[in-house]
Amino acid sequence: MNKLIELKGVYKGFKVRTGILTKKFVWVLKDINLFILKGEVLGILGESGCGKSTLGSVVLGLNTPERGKVEWYGGKKKIQAVFQDPYSSLNPRYTVKKTLLEPYFLCVAKDEKRGIERAKSLLLKVGLKEEVLSFYPHMLSGGQRQRVALARALITEPELVVLDEPTSALDTTVQAQILNLLKSFKEEFKLSYLLITHSVPVVMSLADRIAVMYMGRFVEITHKDEFLSPPHHPYTELLIDSTLEVARIPKRIKELGEPASLISGEIKGCVFAHRCPYAEERCKKLQPELVNVTEKKQIACFKC
Amino acid sequence: MPLLEVENLCLADSSTGKLLVKGVSFSVEKGDVLGIVGESGSGKSITALSILKLYPPGIKCTSGKVYFKGMSIYDMPESEVLKLRGKQISMILQDPLSALNPVLTIGEQVEEVLEVHSSLSKKQRKKRVLELLKEVGISDPELRARSYPHELSGGLRQRAMIAMALAGEPELLIADEPTTALDPTLQIQVLELLKNISQKKGLSLIFISHDLGVISYIAKHIVVLYKGEVLETGKVEAVLKEPLHPYTKLLIDSSIGLNKRPKSCQENLIFEEPSEGCVFYPRCVKRCEKGRKEKPPLIKVDETRSVRCFLYE
C-alpha cells in the first residue's frame, strides 16, 4: 500500500507563560516519525497534555514544526478535520446549508446546484433528513451536530480526515452510532483517518495501527491485532488495565503516580520512568528508542 | 429502614412548568453503593442536587419526599437541612476546579468543613486535615495542604474534594460524575479510593455516571434513568447480565470495551417525536401498541428488580 503522508523527525514546541513576566520554551512533540497509508486508520492514543492534538494540528498544516518534515505524497493535499466539541466547531450563525456549501465552494466547485445535491446525499448518509439544511446548530442535538460536522468534512472529498476525540463529548448510544458511521465511510470512500483519542475502546473499534503517546513521544506503535497481547510498553499496559467496561473486572493497577506536566521541564531519561513500576537506574538516564519487538510492534522500552 | 429514601420526586422547569424529573423513587441502604446511570438530559444531576434541597436555578420541586433515616428532609426547617449538608450527607461534583475555592489553600478548605461541623480545637483541626489528606492518598500532605487548587493536577484536586466530603464523617456520599473529567489512568485510582473508603467505613454512596463501565465497577445496585423516569432498577450484575428494558439493552450494546465493538445498534429514528405514552417509545425497537398511548407503570419483576415496560406485564 502507498503512504499518504509521512512525518519525519518532527519537533514542535511552544512558548508557555510560567509567571507574570516569565516565559519558557517547551517541546510538545519530540522526534515524531509516522506515516499513514492510503485507506488506513492510525490511532493516536494518549492522555490530556501528551501532545496528541498538537500532532493533529501539525498533520493538518495548522502548525509548522520547528524541526523535521511533513511530506504529503500525491497531488493536491486533501485533508479535513472533525473535532471533539460539535457545539463550538460549528458556526452558530450559519445554517447547515451554509456550513456545508462553504467548503464545497472553496475546495470543489462554485456550483450551487450540484453542491446542494451533494450536501443532501451526504446528510442522508450521516443519518439526517434533508430538512436539516435550513436548521441552525442550536436546533440540533449533540449527536446531530457531530453528524453535520462529519458531512462538512466529507463534502470536499478528502483523502485523510483528522478525527480529534470525535466521540468523547457524546452519550454512549450516540458514540456507537458515530463510530459505526465512521467505519462505513472509511470503506465507502476509501478514507484514511488519523484518530486521536484517550480511550482504548475507541481506538480499538476503528484503528488499524495504534501509536501510544506519552509526554510528546511515541512509546509504542503496534498493529491493532497485537495491541492487547504482550509485550507492552509499561504505559500501554497501564492504559489497558485502567480501561473500564461492562462486566469486566480490571486488574489491580500497579502504579500510583501522578502524570508529570510538560511544563515542569525537560526530563532526563525515559519519559515514563517516574510512573513506571519497572523502572531501573538506566531508565532515569537514557531515553530508549523505538525498536521492533515483533513484525507488527515497536516499543521504546529497555525491558522489551 | 433504608438510610435514604426518595419518593416520587418531581422536578420542573420553573418558567415553563415542563416536568424534567417525573416521579423518581429509589432507596439506599446503609453501606450500599447505588449507581444512577443516564445520558445527558436524563435528570440524573438535578435529582442528586435535589436530595439536599439544592435545586439548581430555574428548577423547582413540584412534589415528592426525601427521607433520611426516616426524617423528611423537605419538611425540615432550613437550619436543620444546613446541619445535614456536608455533615451526614456530603457531595462531590464532576469538576473539582470549579467546585473548589481558588483563593483558599486546600488545607483551609478542608479545615472549613471541620470548623462548621466539628467541635475540634484549631490545633486538632490542623492535625485532622493532614490525616484526611493522607487518607485520600495524597502524598506529602503538609505541602499539599498549603497548595492552591490551580497548583494541583486534576486527580489531586478530586482527591482534595473527597477529603472535604469526608471531613464531616458523612453516612452518605453523593458523587456526581466524579471521574468524568479525569484521564482513564487517574479515573481508576479515584474509583478505587471511593470503593475502599465506602467498604472500610460502611459509607453509603450514590454514584452518578453516564458510563456503564464505571457503574459496573463501583455500584451494587443500579437505577437506569431516561428522560426523567426510572426505566429499570436492580442489582448491578443481574441488570447488566440480563437487561429487561429495551433501553438498558441498547445502553449495554452501545458501550464499547477492549474487545467489544459497537454493535450496529438497531434504533428507530434520530429525530424523535415526543410521545404521549412510554418515554422510550420513539427509539424503541420493540414498540408495543399499548406503549404509544399509555405510560407503562414500574413493574416489579422480583424482590430486587423493577422495569417500566409493558412487555413484562
Chai-1 contact restraints between the chains, C-beta under 6 A:
chainA,res_idxA,chainB,res_idxB,connection_type,confidence,min_distance_angstrom,max_distance_angstrom,comment,restraint_id
A,E47,B,D183,contact,1.0,0.0,6.0,A-B,restraint_1
A,S48,B,D183,contact,1.0,0.0,6.0,A-B,restraint_2
A,G127,B,I270,contact,1.0,0.0,6.0,A-B,restraint_3
A,D171,B,E39,contact,1.0,0.0,6.0,A-B,restraint_4
A,D171,B,S40,contact,1.0,0.0,6.0,A-B,restraint_5
A,T172,B,L251,contact,1.0,0.0,6.0,A-B,restraint_6
A,T172,B,S254,contact,1.0,0.0,6.0,A-B,restraint_7
A,T172,B,S255,contact,1.0,0.0,6.0,A-B,restraint_8
A,T173,B,L250,contact,1.0,0.0,6.0,A-B,restraint_9
A,T173,B,S254,contact,1.0,0.0,6.0,A-B,restraint_10
A,A176,B,S254,contact,1.0,0.0,6.0,A-B,restraint_11
A,A176,B,P262,contact,1.0,0.0,6.0,A-B,restraint_12
A,A176,B,C265,contact,1.0,0.0,6.0,A-B,restraint_13
A,L179,B,P262,contact,1.0,0.0,6.0,A-B,restraint_14
A,N180,B,P262,contact,1.0,0.0,6.0,A-B,restraint_15
A,N180,B,S264,contact,1.0,0.0,6.0,A-B,restraint_16
A,P201,B,I256,contact,1.0,0.0,6.0,A-B,restraint_17
A,P201,B,G257,contact,1.0,0.0,6.0,A-B,restraint_18
A,S205,B,I256,contact,1.0,0.0,6.0,A-B,restraint_19
A,S205,B,R261,contact,1.0,0.0,6.0,A-B,restraint_20
A,L228,B,L258,contact,1.0,0.0,6.0,A-B,restraint_21
A,L238,B,T185,contact,1.0,0.0,6.0,A-B,restraint_22
A,S242,B,P184,contact,1.0,0.0,6.0,A-B,restraint_23
A,S242,B,T185,contact,1.0,0.0,6.0,A-B,restraint_24
A,S242,B,I188,contact,1.0,0.0,6.0,A-B,restraint_25
A,T243,B,L258,contact,1.0,0.0,6.0,A-B,restraint_26
A,L244,B,G213,contact,1.0,0.0,6.0,A-B,restraint_27
A,L244,B,V214,contact,1.0,0.0,6.0,A-B,restraint_28
A,L244,B,Y217,contact,1.0,0.0,6.0,A-B,restraint_29
A,E245,B,G213,contact,1.0,0.0,6.0,A-B,restraint_30
A,E245,B,G257,contact,1.0,0.0,6.0,A-B,restraint_31
A,V246,B,L212,contact,1.0,0.0,6.0,A-B,restraint_32
A,V246,B,G213,contact,1.0,0.0,6.0,A-B,restraint_33
A,V246,B,S216,contact,1.0,0.0,6.0,A-B,restraint_34
A,V246,B,L240,contact,1.0,0.0,6.0,A-B,restraint_35
A,V246,B,I252,contact,1.0,0.0,6.0,A-B,restraint_36
A,V246,B,S255,contact,1.0,0.0,6.0,A-B,restraint_37
A,A247,B,L240,contact,1.0,0.0,6.0,A-B,restraint_38
A,I253,B,I188,contact,1.0,0.0,6.0,A-B,restraint_39
A,E258,B,S153,contact,1.0,0.0,6.0,A-B,restraint_40
A,E258,B,G155,contact,1.0,0.0,6.0,A-B,restraint_41
